């Protein structure tokens, strides 16, 4: 093979590698993460789930909890939201408080009560930990009372 043919083959191999899912050039090291969050056997109807990578140099991922308890994560890469979370180990934090949207101002509380156990609302106390793999991840959380 000539140098030109070798260069053409290497170029094509590089293009194919970038197009494949899961390759670092095509996915920015992110993998799709979705799932459901429940507490006491019922879906958590609203709130936020956050995945904090064990590697503090990597970006966090977050997602809004939908009325059926489902969520899908997004990570901001170069100031743009991208679907998924960084591949690797994460601490999981879930924040969900009482909905006060239909209350009059005098009926509401300045500090709404959480609808999930408080331990899940802080990285220091949450015992939720997951490994995001280089594939589509479905990660469900059934939250428990206690410490």
N, C-alpha and C positions, 0 to 999 in steps of 0.2 A: 504494500500500500504506500502511496505517496503521502507526503506531509499534508497535502491539501485534503486527501481522502480521510486521513486520521482526524484532522481538525473538523471536517464535516461530520464524522461519526460522533466525536465528542460533543459537538454542538447539539446534535439531535438527542443524544443521551441526556444532556443538560435540560433541554426543553421538556422531554418526557418526565424527568424527575420533578421539575417544577409543576407539571400538570397533575401529578399523582396526589391524591389526598393523603395527608399525613406527612408529606415531605416538608422539611423545614422552610423551603422557599415558598411553597404554595399555601401553607396554613399558618404561618407566623407562630408556630408552636402552640396553637390553640386546638381544642377539641370541643365538639358540641356537648353541652350538658343541659339536661332537662329532667324533670321529675315532679313529684307531688310531696306536699308537706301536710301531715295530719297531726292532730292532738286529741287525745281521748276518743279515738276512732272517727273523728270528723275532720274534713278538710279545714285547714287554716285559710280563712276567706280573703285575707289581704295582708300586706306587709312586704318585707324585703328579705331576700336571702343573699348572703355575701360569702364568697369563697376567697380566703386569704392564703396565698401561697406560702409554704414554709420558707421559701427563698424570698426574703423581703425585697430583693431587687426586681422581682417580677410583679406585673400589675394584678390587682384584684379584679374579681368578676362579681357582678351582681345581677339580680333579676327581681322583677315585681311578682309577688304572689297573686295569682288570679282567684276569682271567687270559688273555683272548684279545687283550689289548693295547688294547682300546677304552676310551674315556673320554667323559664328558659334564661340561661345566663348570657350576659354580654360583657365583653372586656374592651376598654378603651385602649386602642393601639394607635399611636400617632394622632391623638385627639379625635379619632373616629371610632364609633362603636363597631365591634366585630363580634359575631356569634361565637359563643363558647368561653372556655376558661383555659388558662395555661396548663399544659400537661404536667402532672406531678402531684405531690402531696399538698393538701390544703386543710386549714382549720375552717369550720363552717359556723357562721353566725346568722341567727334568724331574729329579726325584729318585727313584731306584730303587736299593735296596740288597739284598744277599743276604738271603733269607728264612732266619731262624734258628729258626723256630717249632718245628721237629721235632728240634732239637738239644738235648742235655743241656747244663746251664749250663757245665760244664767244656769242652765242645766249641765253644761259641760264642765270639765275639770281641766285646770291648766296642765296637769300632769296626768295624761291618760294611763289607765291600767293596761299592762301587757296582757295579751290573750294567749301567750305561750309562757312556760316557765322562764323566769328571769335569767336562769343560768345560761340559756341559749343566746342571750342578747349581747354577750361580751366575749372577745377572744380569750380573755383571762379565765373565764369560767365555763365556756362551752366545751362539752366533751365530744362534739361531733368532729370527725376527721375523715377525709376521703382521699382516694387516689384517683385523679383524672387521668384516664388512659387515652392513648392515641387512637380513638374510635368514637362513635356516638355513645355517650354515657347517659344512662337513665338512673338517676340517684334519688330515691325516695327516702323521706325522713318521717318516722313516726315518733313524735316527741313524747317524753316521759316526765312525770313529776319527780321531785326529789333531787338529791345532790349527787 
